[in-house]
């Protein structure tokens, strides 16, 4: 069977494929979509879990000895908040992966998403492993900038995916405030 991709006037493929009878054929099978969604969610949760060991070692001694900035939340708040934020970030990436449109733009948006998730994975060892408070603040600022770019790219492809990333960006901005506060109070 012959399949034809629909092309918009701009020349960018819409992402929809029709068979020779003019019937719409999804770009990915349902199984592929579910596997991709599970992959994005597991990647995000894996990043969160990878930091648990490092942070657990640093929390009970070093972290508890630090002077805390105002508004510093209790440690018990972090696991549920980050779990929810990682699930939302994974769902947002999945939405972009599934989004119809010019595949290069989707790919670029997902590369930006990958950079921010990678920076987040590195932040925990910098803060809790190396006890490098100023470095954690710098990592946080860079993460926030990359996260802003990710949201901008997501918004151009699928607004709902960008909305899913906003609480994550707000929490990272709050954590940058905490990082700077920890550094300032404990220098």
HELIX and SHEET records of a PDB file:
HELIX    1   1 UNK A   30  UNK A   58  1                                  29    
HELIX    2   2 UNK A   59  UNK A   63  3                                   5    
HELIX    3   3 UNK A   64  UNK A   65  1                                   2    
HELIX    4   4 UNK A   75  UNK A   98  1                                  24    
HELIX    5   5 UNK A  103  UNK A  124  1                                  22    
HELIX    6   6 UNK A  125  UNK A  129  3                                   5    
HELIX    7   7 UNK A  133  UNK A  157  1                                  25    
HELIX    8   8 UNK A  159  UNK A  185  1                                  27    
SHEET    1   A 3 UNK A   4  UNK A   7  0                                        
SHEET    2   A 3 UNK A  13  UNK A  18 -1                                        
SHEET    3   A 3 UNK A  24  UNK A  25 -1                                        
END                                                                             
